[in-house]
Amino acid sequence: MTAAVFEARYNRILRSREQGYEELSDFLGRKSDLGPLVRLGLLRRREVNNEYQRYHGYLPTPAAEDLFLYIPEKELILIRPGQSAALFAMLKKDPAPKAVFKPTYTEPTQEQFDALRTQREQAGRDVWQAQRCEQLQKALLSGHMDIRTFTKRTGLGEGVLLRLELCKPRLDKTHDRALALAPTKEGARFMTLLQPWELLLVKPGMELPLFERCDPDQAGYWCTLP
């Protein structure tokens, strides 16, 4: 980060403090673990890396609008005045507090949004497909990941999810577009099935934990990174 960028950012933090805002890293402390915020759906990985990005490339989701003020040009996430206590209380509701989280593992999400754009173009006049794309966009903006993105990156197919009983076959498919599998009780720790849109999604922040569960040897390298 150049001196000019750093100085402009620091000056903005100082002015914000006078207005009652608190910078996110200051709030989190030296540990600065973003995992709970990601798993709570308050932060998501950005589409494209930025030269001066902060917070390991994570941005606030729409669900965090009342909590955070995001200033893109300064790469700042500020906690709005009076919201620190509410955020602290929310962090206690982390859905998977023991889940491994390594921001160095996550990738920019532009490819996922590009795939969504292609699906939307192919939907044409198919109302169900168009609505499905809308739901997928909302899911991506909230930090979810389409299961196909996970399988493409890791090389792990549906067979692994079935063998480990993270998913089970669906014998009661209601229509020809229904997915052939659904998460089990254990699999629901990592995935969710969004109905009636037939979207099998990896929950926010659970990509690496799911990888670790499916292939601990391959995931081990990423799990031990700082």
PyMOL commands that place a pseudoatom at each C-alpha (Angstrom):
pseudoatom trace, name=CA, resn=MET, resi=1, chain=A, elem=C, hetatm=0, pos=[0.000, 0.000, 0.000]
pseudoatom trace, name=CA, resn=THR, resi=2, chain=A, elem=C, hetatm=0, pos=[1.549, 3.325, -1.035]
pseudoatom trace, name=CA, resn=ALA, resi=3, chain=A, elem=C, hetatm=0, pos=[2.028, 6.085, 1.527]
pseudoatom trace, name=CA, resn=ALA, resi=4, chain=A, elem=C, hetatm=0, pos=[-0.631, 8.253, -0.150]
pseudoatom trace, name=CA, resn=VAL, resi=5, chain=A, elem=C, hetatm=0, pos=[-3.263, 5.524, -0.073]
pseudoatom trace, name=CA, resn=PHE, resi=6, chain=A, elem=C, hetatm=0, pos=[-2.436, 4.621, 3.510]
pseudoatom trace, name=CA, resn=GLU, resi=7, chain=A, elem=C, hetatm=0, pos=[-2.591, 8.239, 4.646]
pseudoatom trace, name=CA, resn=ALA, resi=8, chain=A, elem=C, hetatm=0, pos=[-5.932, 8.874, 2.923]
pseudoatom trace, name=CA, resn=ARG, resi=9, chain=A, elem=C, hetatm=0, pos=[-7.384, 5.743, 4.455]
pseudoatom trace, name=CA, resn=TYR, resi=10, chain=A, elem=C, hetatm=0, pos=[-6.070, 6.536, 7.933]
pseudoatom trace, name=CA, resn=ASN, resi=11, chain=A, elem=C, hetatm=0, pos=[-7.402, 10.081, 7.782]
pseudoatom trace, name=CA, resn=ARG, resi=12, chain=A, elem=C, hetatm=0, pos=[-10.811, 8.705, 6.809]
pseudoatom trace, name=CA, resn=ILE, resi=13, chain=A, elem=C, hetatm=0, pos=[-10.731, 6.394, 9.814]
pseudoatom trace, name=CA, resn=LEU, resi=14, chain=A, elem=C, hetatm=0, pos=[-9.911, 9.306, 12.119]
pseudoatom trace, name=CA, resn=ARG, resi=15, chain=A, elem=C, hetatm=0, pos=[-12.832, 11.359, 10.765]
pseudoatom trace, name=CA, resn=SER, resi=16, chain=A, elem=C, hetatm=0, pos=[-15.143, 8.378, 11.052]
pseudoatom trace, name=CA, resn=ARG, resi=17, chain=A, elem=C, hetatm=0, pos=[-14.215, 7.822, 14.680]
pseudoatom trace, name=CA, resn=GLU, resi=18, chain=A, elem=C, hetatm=0, pos=[-15.270, 11.377, 15.439]
pseudoatom trace, name=CA, resn=GLN, resi=19, chain=A, elem=C, hetatm=0, pos=[-18.640, 10.558, 13.878]
pseudoatom trace, name=CA, resn=GLY, resi=20, chain=A, elem=C, hetatm=0, pos=[-19.101, 7.425, 15.993]
pseudoatom trace, name=CA, resn=TYR, resi=21, chain=A, elem=C, hetatm=0, pos=[-17.977, 4.788, 13.494]
pseudoatom trace, name=CA, resn=GLU, resi=22, chain=A, elem=C, hetatm=0, pos=[-15.571, 1.961, 14.312]
pseudoatom trace, name=CA, resn=GLU, resi=23, chain=A, elem=C, hetatm=0, pos=[-13.285, 0.339, 11.750]
pseudoatom trace, name=CA, resn=LEU, resi=24, chain=A, elem=C, hetatm=0, pos=[-13.902, -3.406, 11.433]
pseudoatom trace, name=CA, resn=SER, resi=25, chain=A, elem=C, hetatm=0, pos=[-10.338, -4.556, 12.117]
pseudoatom trace, name=CA, resn=ASP, resi=26, chain=A, elem=C, hetatm=0, pos=[-10.212, -2.345, 15.210]
pseudoatom trace, name=CA, resn=PHE, resi=27, chain=A, elem=C, hetatm=0, pos=[-13.424, -3.959, 16.411]
pseudoatom trace, name=CA, resn=LEU, resi=28, chain=A, elem=C, hetatm=0, pos=[-12.195, -7.516, 15.829]
pseudoatom trace, name=CA, resn=GLY, resi=29, chain=A, elem=C, hetatm=0, pos=[-8.842, -6.896, 17.482]
pseudoatom trace, name=CA, resn=ARG, resi=30, chain=A, elem=C, hetatm=0, pos=[-5.416, -8.296, 16.659]
pseudoatom trace, name=CA, resn=LYS, resi=31, chain=A, elem=C, hetatm=0, pos=[-6.756, -11.736, 15.770]
pseudoatom trace, name=CA, resn=SER, resi=32, chain=A, elem=C, hetatm=0, pos=[-9.079, -10.260, 13.125]
pseudoatom trace, name=CA, resn=ASP, resi=33, chain=A, elem=C, hetatm=0, pos=[-10.879, -13.528, 12.420]
pseudoatom trace, name=CA, resn=LEU, resi=34, chain=A, elem=C, hetatm=0, pos=[-13.377, -12.922, 9.641]
pseudoatom trace, name=CA, resn=GLY, resi=35, chain=A, elem=C, hetatm=0, pos=[-14.715, -16.479, 9.780]
pseudoatom trace, name=CA, resn=PRO, resi=36, chain=A, elem=C, hetatm=0, pos=[-17.732, -15.791, 12.006]
pseudoatom trace, name=CA, resn=LEU, resi=37, chain=A, elem=C, hetatm=0, pos=[-18.760, -12.788, 9.900]
pseudoatom trace, name=CA, resn=VAL, resi=38, chain=A, elem=C, hetatm=0, pos=[-18.553, -14.878, 6.732]
pseudoatom trace, name=CA, resn=ARG, resi=39, chain=A, elem=C, hetatm=0, pos=[-20.459, -17.825, 8.209]
pseudoatom trace, name=CA, resn=LEU, resi=40, chain=A, elem=C, hetatm=0, pos=[-23.141, -15.438, 9.459]
pseudoatom trace, name=CA, resn=GLY, resi=41, chain=A, elem=C, hetatm=0, pos=[-23.580, -14.164, 5.900]
pseudoatom trace, name=CA, resn=LEU, resi=42, chain=A, elem=C, hetatm=0, pos=[-22.345, -10.651, 6.687]
pseudoatom trace, name=CA, resn=LEU, resi=43, chain=A, elem=C, hetatm=0, pos=[-19.259, -10.752, 4.456]
pseudoatom trace, name=CA, resn=ARG, resi=44, chain=A, elem=C, hetatm=0, pos=[-18.646, -12.314, 1.042]
pseudoatom trace, name=CA, resn=ARG, resi=45, chain=A, elem=C, hetatm=0, pos=[-15.623, -12.688, -1.224]
pseudoatom trace, name=CA, resn=ARG, resi=46, chain=A, elem=C, hetatm=0, pos=[-15.389, -9.943, -3.822]
pseudoatom trace, name=CA, resn=GLU, resi=47, chain=A, elem=C, hetatm=0, pos=[-15.568, -10.618, -7.567]
pseudoatom trace, name=CA, resn=VAL, resi=48, chain=A, elem=C, hetatm=0, pos=[-12.103, -9.355, -8.552]
pseudoatom trace, name=CA, resn=ASN, resi=49, chain=A, elem=C, hetatm=0, pos=[-9.003, -8.678, -6.483]
pseudoatom trace, name=CA, resn=ASN, resi=50, chain=A, elem=C, hetatm=0, pos=[-7.994, -5.065, -5.954]
pseudoatom trace, name=CA, resn=GLU, resi=51, chain=A, elem=C, hetatm=0, pos=[-4.433, -3.834, -5.559]
pseudoatom trace, name=CA, resn=TYR, resi=52, chain=A, elem=C, hetatm=0, pos=[-5.164, -2.098, -2.264]
pseudoatom trace, name=CA, resn=GLN, resi=53, chain=A, elem=C, hetatm=0, pos=[-7.923, -4.371, -0.981]
pseudoatom trace, name=CA, resn=ARG, resi=54, chain=A, elem=C, hetatm=0, pos=[-8.379, -4.938, 2.715]
pseudoatom trace, name=CA, resn=TYR, resi=55, chain=A, elem=C, hetatm=0, pos=[-10.088, -7.686, 4.733]
pseudoatom trace, name=CA, resn=HIS, resi=56, chain=A, elem=C, hetatm=0, pos=[-8.619, -10.410, 2.470]
pseudoatom trace, name=CA, resn=GLY, resi=57, chain=A, elem=C, hetatm=0, pos=[-10.924, -9.335, -0.336]
pseudoatom trace, name=CA, resn=TYR, resi=58, chain=A, elem=C, hetatm=0, pos=[-14.171, -9.634, 1.615]
pseudoatom trace, name=CA, resn=LEU, resi=59, chain=A, elem=C, hetatm=0, pos=[-17.030, -7.148, 1.300]
pseudoatom trace, name=CA, resn=PRO, resi=60, chain=A, elem=C, hetatm=0, pos=[-20.283, -6.643, 3.231]
pseudoatom trace, name=CA, resn=THR, resi=61, chain=A, elem=C, hetatm=0, pos=[-23.342, -8.528, 2.005]
pseudoatom trace, name=CA, resn=PRO, resi=62, chain=A, elem=C, hetatm=0, pos=[-26.808, -6.928, 1.693]
pseudoatom trace, name=CA, resn=ALA, resi=63, chain=A, elem=C, hetatm=0, pos=[-27.661, -8.510, 5.065]
pseudoatom trace, name=CA, resn=ALA, resi=64, chain=A, elem=C, hetatm=0, pos=[-25.019, -6.321, 6.718]
pseudoatom trace, name=CA, resn=GLU, resi=65, chain=A, elem=C, hetatm=0, pos=[-26.293, -3.015, 5.378]
pseudoatom trace, name=CA, resn=ASP, resi=66, chain=A, elem=C, hetatm=0, pos=[-27.639, -1.885, 8.748]
pseudoatom trace, name=CA, resn=LEU, resi=67, chain=A, elem=C, hetatm=0, pos=[-24.404, -2.848, 10.498]
pseudoatom trace, name=CA, resn=PHE, resi=68, chain=A, elem=C, hetatm=0, pos=[-21.670, -1.708, 8.131]
pseudoatom trace, name=CA, resn=LEU, resi=69, chain=A, elem=C, hetatm=0, pos=[-20.782, 1.296, 6.040]
pseudoatom trace, name=CA, resn=TYR, resi=70, chain=A, elem=C, hetatm=0, pos=[-18.584, 0.249, 3.132]
pseudoatom trace, name=CA, resn=ILE, resi=71, chain=A, elem=C, hetatm=0, pos=[-16.408, 2.874, 1.439]
pseudoatom trace, name=CA, resn=PRO, resi=72, chain=A, elem=C, hetatm=0, pos=[-15.035, 1.254, -1.756]
pseudoatom trace, name=CA, resn=GLU, resi=73, chain=A, elem=C, hetatm=0, pos=[-12.600, 4.008, -2.732]
pseudoatom trace, name=CA, resn=LYS, resi=74, chain=A, elem=C, hetatm=0, pos=[-10.914, 3.785, 0.676]
pseudoatom trace, name=CA, resn=GLU, resi=75, chain=A, elem=C, hetatm=0, pos=[-11.302, 0.002, 1.049]
pseudoatom trace, name=CA, resn=LEU, resi=76, chain=A, elem=C, hetatm=0, pos=[-12.915, 0.537, 4.425]
pseudoatom trace, name=CA, resn=ILE, resi=77, chain=A, elem=C, hetatm=0, pos=[-15.585, -1.339, 6.325]
pseudoatom trace, name=CA, resn=LEU, resi=78, chain=A, elem=C, hetatm=0, pos=[-16.923, 0.726, 9.215]
pseudoatom trace, name=CA, resn=ILE, resi=79, chain=A, elem=C, hetatm=0, pos=[-19.348, -0.344, 11.908]
pseudoatom trace, name=CA, resn=ARG, resi=80, chain=A, elem=C, hetatm=0, pos=[-22.184, 2.125, 12.042]
pseudoatom trace, name=CA, resn=PRO, resi=81, chain=A, elem=C, hetatm=0, pos=[-22.663, 4.191, 15.214]
pseudoatom trace, name=CA, resn=GLY, resi=82, chain=A, elem=C, hetatm=0, pos=[-24.461, 2.270, 17.923]
pseudoatom trace, name=CA, resn=GLN, resi=83, chain=A, elem=C, hetatm=0, pos=[-24.157, -1.109, 16.153]
pseudoatom trace, name=CA, resn=SER, resi=84, chain=A, elem=C, hetatm=0, pos=[-21.055, -2.521, 17.846]
pseudoatom trace, name=CA, resn=ALA, resi=85, chain=A, elem=C, hetatm=0, pos=[-23.042, -4.182, 20.625]
pseudoatom trace, name=CA, resn=ALA, resi=86, chain=A, elem=C, hetatm=0, pos=[-25.481, -5.713, 18.130]
pseudoatom trace, name=CA, resn=LEU, resi=87, chain=A, elem=C, hetatm=0, pos=[-22.589, -7.066, 16.060]
pseudoatom trace, name=CA, resn=PHE, resi=88, chain=A, elem=C, hetatm=0, pos=[-20.904, -8.493, 19.145]
pseudoatom trace, name=CA, resn=ALA, resi=89, chain=A, elem=C, hetatm=0, pos=[-24.126, -10.301, 20.030]
pseudoatom trace, name=CA, resn=MET, resi=90, chain=A, elem=C, hetatm=0, pos=[-24.444, -11.660, 16.495]
pseudoatom trace, name=CA, resn=LEU, resi=91, chain=A, elem=C, hetatm=0, pos=[-20.918, -13.092, 16.589]
pseudoatom trace, name=CA, resn=LYS, resi=92, chain=A, elem=C, hetatm=0, pos=[-21.987, -15.283, 19.487]
pseudoatom trace, name=CA, resn=LYS, resi=93, chain=A, elem=C, hetatm=0, pos=[-24.464, -16.936, 17.095]
pseudoatom trace, name=CA, resn=ASP, resi=94, chain=A, elem=C, hetatm=0, pos=[-21.762, -18.214, 14.750]
pseudoatom trace, name=CA, resn=PRO, resi=95, chain=A, elem=C, hetatm=0, pos=[-23.382, -21.337, 13.198]
pseudoatom trace, name=CA, resn=ALA, resi=96, chain=A, elem=C, hetatm=0, pos=[-20.068, -23.242, 13.065]
pseudoatom trace, name=CA, resn=PRO, resi=97, chain=A, elem=C, hetatm=0, pos=[-17.595, -21.722, 15.537]
pseudoatom trace, name=CA, resn=LYS, resi=98, chain=A, elem=C, hetatm=0, pos=[-15.154, -24.635, 15.251]
pseudoatom trace, name=CA, resn=ALA, resi=99, chain=A, elem=C, hetatm=0, pos=[-15.083, -24.663, 11.446]
pseudoatom trace, name=CA, resn=VAL, resi=100, chain=A, elem=C, hetatm=0, pos=[-11.702, -24.013, 9.840]
pseudoatom trace, name=CA, resn=PHE, resi=101, chain=A, elem=C, hetatm=0, pos=[-11.542, -20.690, 8.026]
pseudoatom trace, name=CA, resn=LYS, resi=102, chain=A, elem=C, hetatm=0, pos=[-8.576, -19.564, 5.947]
pseudoatom trace, name=CA, resn=PRO, resi=103, chain=A, elem=C, hetatm=0, pos=[-9.147, -16.414, 3.880]
pseudoatom trace, name=CA, resn=THR, resi=104, chain=A, elem=C, hetatm=0, pos=[-6.081, -17.363, 1.834]
pseudoatom trace, name=CA, resn=TYR, resi=105, chain=A, elem=C, hetatm=0, pos=[-8.074, -20.311, 0.431]
pseudoatom trace, name=CA, resn=THR, resi=106, chain=A, elem=C, hetatm=0, pos=[-10.935, -18.314, -0.992]
pseudoatom trace, name=CA, resn=GLU, resi=107, chain=A, elem=C, hetatm=0, pos=[-10.922, -17.111, -4.577]
pseudoatom trace, name=CA, resn=PRO, resi=108, chain=A, elem=C, hetatm=0, pos=[-12.495, -14.098, -6.298]
pseudoatom trace, name=CA, resn=THR, resi=109, chain=A, elem=C, hetatm=0, pos=[-16.088, -14.855, -7.271]
pseudoatom trace, name=CA, resn=GLN, resi=110, chain=A, elem=C, hetatm=0, pos=[-16.214, -13.317, -10.752]
pseudoatom trace, name=CA, resn=GLU, resi=111, chain=A, elem=C, hetatm=0, pos=[-16.295, -16.755, -12.391]
pseudoatom trace, name=CA, resn=GLN, resi=112, chain=A, elem=C, hetatm=0, pos=[-19.423, -17.650, -10.449]
pseudoatom trace, name=CA, resn=PHE, resi=113, chain=A, elem=C, hetatm=0, pos=[-21.183, -14.466, -11.506]
pseudoatom trace, name=CA, resn=ASP, resi=114, chain=A, elem=C, hetatm=0, pos=[-20.077, -15.033, -15.112]
pseudoatom trace, name=CA, resn=ALA, resi=115, chain=A, elem=C, hetatm=0, pos=[-21.603, -18.512, -15.018]
pseudoatom trace, name=CA, resn=LEU, resi=116, chain=A, elem=C, hetatm=0, pos=[-24.796, -17.002, -13.623]
pseudoatom trace, name=CA, resn=ARG, resi=117, chain=A, elem=C, hetatm=0, pos=[-24.882, -14.487, -16.469]
pseudoatom trace, name=CA, resn=THR, resi=118, chain=A, elem=C, hetatm=0, pos=[-24.607, -17.328, -18.984]
pseudoatom trace, name=CA, resn=GLN, resi=119, chain=A, elem=C, hetatm=0, pos=[-27.440, -19.224, -17.299]
pseudoatom trace, name=CA, resn=ARG, resi=120, chain=A, elem=C, hetatm=0, pos=[-29.608, -16.122, -17.399]
pseudoatom trace, name=CA, resn=GLU, resi=121, chain=A, elem=C, hetatm=0, pos=[-28.967, -15.677, -21.129]
pseudoatom trace, name=CA, resn=GLN, resi=122, chain=A, elem=C, hetatm=0, pos=[-29.779, -19.318, -21.807]
pseudoatom trace, name=CA, resn=ALA, resi=123, chain=A, elem=C, hetatm=0, pos=[-32.997, -19.123, -19.800]
pseudoatom trace, name=CA, resn=GLY, resi=124, chain=A, elem=C, hetatm=0, pos=[-34.702, -17.133, -22.550]
pseudoatom trace, name=CA, resn=ARG, resi=125, chain=A, elem=C, hetatm=0, pos=[-38.430, -17.078, -21.882]
pseudoatom trace, name=CA, resn=ASP, resi=126, chain=A, elem=C, hetatm=0, pos=[-38.271, -19.911, -19.376]
pseudoatom trace, name=CA, resn=VAL, resi=127, chain=A, elem=C, hetatm=0, pos=[-39.816, -18.211, -16.335]
pseudoatom trace, name=CA, resn=TRP, resi=128, chain=A, elem=C, hetatm=0, pos=[-38.718, -20.883, -13.865]
pseudoatom trace, name=CA, resn=GLN, resi=129, chain=A, elem=C, hetatm=0, pos=[-35.104, -20.720, -15.043]
pseudoatom trace, name=CA, resn=ALA, resi=130, chain=A, elem=C, hetatm=0, pos=[-35.142, -16.921, -14.935]
pseudoatom trace, name=CA, resn=GLN, resi=131, chain=A, elem=C, hetatm=0, pos=[-36.471, -16.965, -11.376]
pseudoatom trace, name=CA, resn=ARG, resi=132, chain=A, elem=C, hetatm=0, pos=[-33.899, -19.614, -10.464]
pseudoatom trace, name=CA, resn=CYS, resi=133, chain=A, elem=C, hetatm=0, pos=[-31.154, -17.298, -11.712]
pseudoatom trace, name=CA, resn=GLU, resi=134, chain=A, elem=C, hetatm=0, pos=[-32.512, -14.487, -9.557]
pseudoatom trace, name=CA, resn=GLN, resi=135, chain=A, elem=C, hetatm=0, pos=[-32.389, -16.721, -6.508]
pseudoatom trace, name=CA, resn=LEU, resi=136, chain=A, elem=C, hetatm=0, pos=[-28.865, -17.861, -7.336]
pseudoatom trace, name=CA, resn=GLN, resi=137, chain=A, elem=C, hetatm=0, pos=[-27.721, -14.249, -7.636]
pseudoatom trace, name=CA, resn=LYS, resi=138, chain=A, elem=C, hetatm=0, pos=[-29.149, -13.477, -4.192]
pseudoatom trace, name=CA, resn=ALA, resi=139, chain=A, elem=C, hetatm=0, pos=[-27.381, -16.548, -2.839]
pseudoatom trace, name=CA, resn=LEU, resi=140, chain=A, elem=C, hetatm=0, pos=[-24.025, -15.536, -4.330]
pseudoatom trace, name=CA, resn=LEU, resi=141, chain=A, elem=C, hetatm=0, pos=[-24.382, -12.016, -2.961]
pseudoatom trace, name=CA, resn=SER, resi=142, chain=A, elem=C, hetatm=0, pos=[-24.995, -13.501, 0.487]
pseudoatom trace, name=CA, resn=GLY, resi=143, chain=A, elem=C, hetatm=0, pos=[-21.814, -15.582, 0.319]
pseudoatom trace, name=CA, resn=HIS, resi=144, chain=A, elem=C, hetatm=0, pos=[-23.190, -18.967, -0.780]
pseudoatom trace, name=CA, resn=MET, resi=145, chain=A, elem=C, hetatm=0, pos=[-21.489, -21.055, -3.457]
pseudoatom trace, name=CA, resn=ASP, resi=146, chain=A, elem=C, hetatm=0, pos=[-23.121, -23.213, -6.118]
pseudoatom trace, name=CA, resn=ILE, resi=147, chain=A, elem=C, hetatm=0, pos=[-22.125, -26.840, -5.530]
pseudoatom trace, name=CA, resn=ARG, resi=148, chain=A, elem=C, hetatm=0, pos=[-20.860, -27.036, -9.126]
pseudoatom trace, name=CA, resn=THR, resi=149, chain=A, elem=C, hetatm=0, pos=[-18.234, -24.408, -8.351]
pseudoatom trace, name=CA, resn=PHE, resi=150, chain=A, elem=C, hetatm=0, pos=[-17.094, -26.472, -5.380]
pseudoatom trace, name=CA, resn=THR, resi=151, chain=A, elem=C, hetatm=0, pos=[-16.870, -29.721, -7.339]
pseudoatom trace, name=CA, resn=LYS, resi=152, chain=A, elem=C, hetatm=0, pos=[-15.024, -27.992, -10.200]
pseudoatom trace, name=CA, resn=ARG, resi=153, chain=A, elem=C, hetatm=0, pos=[-12.388, -26.513, -7.917]
pseudoatom trace, name=CA, resn=THR, resi=154, chain=A, elem=C, hetatm=0, pos=[-11.830, -29.561, -5.713]
pseudoatom trace, name=CA, resn=GLY, resi=155, chain=A, elem=C, hetatm=0, pos=[-12.411, -32.287, -8.291]
pseudoatom trace, name=CA, resn=LEU, resi=156, chain=A, elem=C, hetatm=0, pos=[-14.790, -33.999, -5.878]
pseudoatom trace, name=CA, resn=GLY, resi=157, chain=A, elem=C, hetatm=0, pos=[-17.965, -35.270, -7.478]
pseudoatom trace, name=CA, resn=GLU, resi=158, chain=A, elem=C, hetatm=0, pos=[-21.416, -36.111, -6.198]
pseudoatom trace, name=CA, resn=GLY, resi=159, chain=A, elem=C, hetatm=0, pos=[-20.270, -39.673, -5.578]
pseudoatom trace, name=CA, resn=VAL, resi=160, chain=A, elem=C, hetatm=0, pos=[-18.069, -38.533, -2.693]
pseudoatom trace, name=CA, resn=LEU, resi=161, chain=A, elem=C, hetatm=0, pos=[-20.945, -36.645, -1.086]
pseudoatom trace, name=CA, resn=LEU, resi=162, chain=A, elem=C, hetatm=0, pos=[-23.126, -39.752, -1.347]
pseudoatom trace, name=CA, resn=ARG, resi=163, chain=A, elem=C, hetatm=0, pos=[-20.426, -42.149, -0.135]
pseudoatom trace, name=CA, resn=LEU, resi=164, chain=A, elem=C, hetatm=0, pos=[-19.712, -40.021, 2.941]
pseudoatom trace, name=CA, resn=GLU, resi=165, chain=A, elem=C, hetatm=0, pos=[-23.452, -39.697, 3.550]
pseudoatom trace, name=CA, resn=LEU, resi=166, chain=A, elem=C, hetatm=0, pos=[-23.321, -35.927, 3.283]
pseudoatom trace, name=CA, resn=CYS, resi=167, chain=A, elem=C, hetatm=0, pos=[-26.018, -36.227, 0.625]
pseudoatom trace, name=CA, resn=LYS, resi=168, chain=A, elem=C, hetatm=0, pos=[-28.649, -38.831, -0.100]
pseudoatom trace, name=CA, resn=PRO, resi=169, chain=A, elem=C, hetatm=0, pos=[-30.488, -39.779, -3.301]
pseudoatom trace, name=CA, resn=ARG, resi=170, chain=A, elem=C, hetatm=0, pos=[-33.874, -38.171, -3.806]
pseudoatom trace, name=CA, resn=LEU, resi=171, chain=A, elem=C, hetatm=0, pos=[-36.393, -40.843, -4.641]
pseudoatom trace, name=CA, resn=ASP, resi=172, chain=A, elem=C, hetatm=0, pos=[-39.357, -38.487, -4.646]
pseudoatom trace, name=CA, resn=LYS, resi=173, chain=A, elem=C, hetatm=0, pos=[-38.353, -36.134, -7.452]
pseudoatom trace, name=CA, resn=THR, resi=174, chain=A, elem=C, hetatm=0, pos=[-41.397, -33.994, -8.146]
pseudoatom trace, name=CA, resn=HIS, resi=175, chain=A, elem=C, hetatm=0, pos=[-40.383, -32.858, -11.642]
pseudoatom trace, name=CA, resn=ASP, resi=176, chain=A, elem=C, hetatm=0, pos=[-37.766, -33.502, -14.312]
pseudoatom trace, name=CA, resn=ARG, resi=177, chain=A, elem=C, hetatm=0, pos=[-35.639, -30.545, -13.192]
pseudoatom trace, name=CA, resn=ALA, resi=178, chain=A, elem=C, hetatm=0, pos=[-35.346, -31.724, -9.609]
pseudoatom trace, name=CA, resn=LEU, resi=179, chain=A, elem=C, hetatm=0, pos=[-31.873, -32.521, -8.325]
pseudoatom trace, name=CA, resn=ALA, resi=180, chain=A, elem=C, hetatm=0, pos=[-30.954, -36.158, -7.840]
pseudoatom trace, name=CA, resn=LEU, resi=181, chain=A, elem=C, hetatm=0, pos=[-29.600, -35.639, -4.322]
pseudoatom trace, name=CA, resn=ALA, resi=182, chain=A, elem=C, hetatm=0, pos=[-30.180, -33.608, -1.172]
pseudoatom trace, name=CA, resn=PRO, resi=183, chain=A, elem=C, hetatm=0, pos=[-28.117, -32.931, 1.969]
pseudoatom trace, name=CA, resn=THR, resi=184, chain=A, elem=C, hetatm=0, pos=[-28.395, -35.309, 4.903]
pseudoatom trace, name=CA, resn=LYS, resi=185, chain=A, elem=C, hetatm=0, pos=[-28.520, -34.094, 8.490]
pseudoatom trace, name=CA, resn=GLU, resi=186, chain=A, elem=C, hetatm=0, pos=[-24.717, -34.137, 8.608]
pseudoatom trace, name=CA, resn=GLY, resi=187, chain=A, elem=C, hetatm=0, pos=[-24.420, -32.589, 5.182]
pseudoatom trace, name=CA, resn=ALA, resi=188, chain=A, elem=C, hetatm=0, pos=[-26.682, -29.735, 6.267]
pseudoatom trace, name=CA, resn=ARG, resi=189, chain=A, elem=C, hetatm=0, pos=[-23.733, -28.425, 8.299]
pseudoatom trace, name=CA, resn=PHE, resi=190, chain=A, elem=C, hetatm=0, pos=[-22.059, -27.572, 5.011]
pseudoatom trace, name=CA, resn=MET, resi=191, chain=A, elem=C, hetatm=0, pos=[-24.816, -27.304, 2.397]
pseudoatom trace, name=CA, resn=THR, resi=192, chain=A, elem=C, hetatm=0, pos=[-28.371, -26.171, 1.901]
pseudoatom trace, name=CA, resn=LEU, resi=193, chain=A, elem=C, hetatm=0, pos=[-30.951, -27.056, -0.737]
pseudoatom trace, name=CA, resn=LEU, resi=194, chain=A, elem=C, hetatm=0, pos=[-32.868, -23.983, -1.827]
pseudoatom trace, name=CA, resn=GLN, resi=195, chain=A, elem=C, hetatm=0, pos=[-36.395, -24.934, -2.837]
pseudoatom trace, name=CA, resn=PRO, resi=196, chain=A, elem=C, hetatm=0, pos=[-38.303, -24.775, -5.100]
pseudoatom trace, name=CA, resn=TRP, resi=197, chain=A, elem=C, hetatm=0, pos=[-35.356, -23.606, -7.194]
pseudoatom trace, name=CA, resn=GLU, resi=198, chain=A, elem=C, hetatm=0, pos=[-33.338, -26.819, -6.985]
pseudoatom trace, name=CA, resn=LEU, resi=199, chain=A, elem=C, hetatm=0, pos=[-30.178, -25.016, -5.944]
pseudoatom trace, name=CA, resn=LEU, resi=200, chain=A, elem=C, hetatm=0, pos=[-27.686, -27.042, -3.928]
pseudoatom trace, name=CA, resn=LEU, resi=201, chain=A, elem=C, hetatm=0, pos=[-25.443, -24.472, -2.262]
pseudoatom trace, name=CA, resn=VAL, resi=202, chain=A, elem=C, hetatm=0, pos=[-22.394, -24.551, -0.041]
pseudoatom trace, name=CA, resn=LYS, resi=203, chain=A, elem=C, hetatm=0, pos=[-23.091, -22.381, 2.989]
pseudoatom trace, name=CA, resn=PRO, resi=204, chain=A, elem=C, hetatm=0, pos=[-21.067, -19.179, 3.487]
pseudoatom trace, name=CA, resn=GLY, resi=205, chain=A, elem=C, hetatm=0, pos=[-17.605, -19.892, 4.829]
pseudoatom trace, name=CA, resn=MET, resi=206, chain=A, elem=C, hetatm=0, pos=[-18.073, -23.678, 4.641]
pseudoatom trace, name=CA, resn=GLU, resi=207, chain=A, elem=C, hetatm=0, pos=[-16.223, -24.413, 1.409]
pseudoatom trace, name=CA, resn=LEU, resi=208, chain=A, elem=C, hetatm=0, pos=[-12.940, -25.373, 3.099]
pseudoatom trace, name=CA, resn=PRO, resi=209, chain=A, elem=C, hetatm=0, pos=[-14.604, -27.312, 5.944]
pseudoatom trace, name=CA, resn=LEU, resi=210, chain=A, elem=C, hetatm=0, pos=[-16.543, -29.322, 3.338]
pseudoatom trace, name=CA, resn=PHE, resi=211, chain=A, elem=C, hetatm=0, pos=[-13.325, -29.938, 1.390]
pseudoatom trace, name=CA, resn=GLU, resi=212, chain=A, elem=C, hetatm=0, pos=[-11.645, -31.060, 4.608]
pseudoatom trace, name=CA, resn=ARG, resi=213, chain=A, elem=C, hetatm=0, pos=[-14.519, -33.429, 5.366]
pseudoatom trace, name=CA, resn=CYS, resi=214, chain=A, elem=C, hetatm=0, pos=[-14.417, -34.948, 1.882]
pseudoatom trace, name=CA, resn=ASP, resi=215, chain=A, elem=C, hetatm=0, pos=[-10.651, -35.114, 1.351]
pseudoatom trace, name=CA, resn=PRO, resi=216, chain=A, elem=C, hetatm=0, pos=[-8.640, -34.277, 4.473]
pseudoatom trace, name=CA, resn=ASP, resi=217, chain=A, elem=C, hetatm=0, pos=[-5.308, -35.065, 2.807]
pseudoatom trace, name=CA, resn=GLN, resi=218, chain=A, elem=C, hetatm=0, pos=[-5.798, -32.643, -0.091]
pseudoatom trace, name=CA, resn=ALA, resi=219, chain=A, elem=C, hetatm=0, pos=[-7.386, -29.978, 2.098]
pseudoatom trace, name=CA, resn=GLY, resi=220, chain=A, elem=C, hetatm=0, pos=[-4.702, -30.291, 4.757]
pseudoatom trace, name=CA, resn=TYR, resi=221, chain=A, elem=C, hetatm=0, pos=[-2.337, -27.908, 3.003]
pseudoatom trace, name=CA, resn=TRP, resi=222, chain=A, elem=C, hetatm=0, pos=[-4.904, -25.092, 2.990]
pseudoatom trace, name=CA, resn=CYS, resi=223, chain=A, elem=C, hetatm=0, pos=[-6.069, -25.810, 6.530]
pseudoatom trace, name=CA, resn=THR, resi=224, chain=A, elem=C, hetatm=0, pos=[-2.562, -25.274, 7.910]
pseudoatom trace, name=CA, resn=LEU, resi=225, chain=A, elem=C, hetatm=0, pos=[-1.937, -21.959, 6.182]
pseudoatom trace, name=CA, resn=PRO, resi=226, chain=A, elem=C, hetatm=0, pos=[-1.758, -18.856, 8.402]
for i in range(1, 226): cmd.bond("trace and resi %d" % i, "trace and resi %d" % (i + 1))
show_as sticks, trace
zoom trace
